[in-house]
Amino acid sequence: MKTRSIDGCNLLVTPKSARGLCRPHYRRLIKYGDPFVVKLGRPLEVRFWEKVRKADGCWEWIGRTNAYGYGIFTRGHTEKILAHRMAWMLMRGDTKELFCLHRCDNRRCVNPAHLFLGTQSDNLKDMWRKGRGRNQVLVKTKGAVCLV
C-alpha cells in the first residue's frame, strides 16, 4: 500500500521505506535533522552572471548549450530557460510571452543591448531577412533580390 509522506508532497512511498517519507524529504531529514528544511543556494543572479564572459560587444554564455547552440540556464531545480531570455528578464523584466531575439545573430550572446522582443512572426521575418532560413533561395526580380 502506498501513502503520501507529507502534506503537499506528490511523491508516493511505501510506509516502511525511509520512515514513511519520500526520498527528498528523507534525505533532508538525514542531512539537516528536519524533513522540511530547504537549503538556500546562491542567488539566481550570481549563478547566472558567473557563466557569462563580458566583452565590449557580445557577452558570451560559457555555460551549457542546447543542440542548436543557444545557452541554457537551469532556474530552480528543473526549469530550463534559454540564457538570452534569462538575461533579458534579469536586466529588463518580464518578456510578456514574447520571443527574445538577437540583433547580433550570436546564439551565445546574452548582452541585453543586443536583444529585442518580438512575436513569432517577427522572429521568422528576422530569420529570413538575415538569410538563416532552411532551404532559402535568393531570386532576382527586376533590380530587387527576394528571398523564397
Residue pairs with C-beta under 8 A, 6 or more apart in sequence:
1 14
1 15
2 12
2 13
2 14
3 12
3 13
3 14
3 15
3 20
4 10
4 11
4 12
5 11
5 13
5 20
5 21
5 22
5 25
6 21
6 22
6 25
6 35
6 36
9 22
9 24
9 25
11 22
11 23
11 24
12 22
13 20
13 21
13 22
13 23
18 26
19 26
19 29
21 29
21 35
25 35
25 36
26 35
28 34
28 35
28 36
28 37
28 38
29 35
31 37
32 39
41 47
44 75
44 90
45 90
48 73
48 83
48 86
48 87
48 90
51 61
51 62
51 63
51 71
51 73
51 83
52 59
52 60
52 61
52 62
52 87
52 110
53 59
53 60
53 62
54 111
57 104
57 111
57 114
58 104
58 106
58 108
58 109
58 111
58 114
59 87
59 109
59 110
59 111
60 106
60 108
60 109
60 110
61 71
61 83
61 84
61 108
61 109
61 110
62 108
63 71
63 72
63 73
63 83
64 71
64 72
65 71
65 72
65 107
65 108
66 72
66 82
68 107
69 107
69 108
70 82
70 83
70 84
70 107
70 108
71 82
71 83
71 84
71 107
71 108
71 110
72 80
72 81
72 82
72 83
73 80
73 81
73 82
73 83
73 86
74 80
74 81
75 81
75 86
82 100
83 108
83 110
84 100
84 102
84 109
84 110
84 115
85 95
85 100
86 110
87 110
87 111
87 112
87 115
88 95
88 100
88 112
88 115
88 117
89 95
91 112
92 112
95 117
96 117
98 117
98 118
98 119
99 117
99 118
99 119
99 120
99 122
99 123
100 115
100 116
100 117
101 115
101 116
101 117
101 118
101 122
101 123
101 126
102 109
102 114
102 115
103 114
103 115
103 116
104 111
104 114
105 130
105 132
106 114
109 115
118 126
127 133
128 136
128 147
129 147
131 147
133 147
136 147
136 148
137 147
137 148
138 145
138 146
138 147
138 148
139 145
139 146
139 147
139 148
140 146
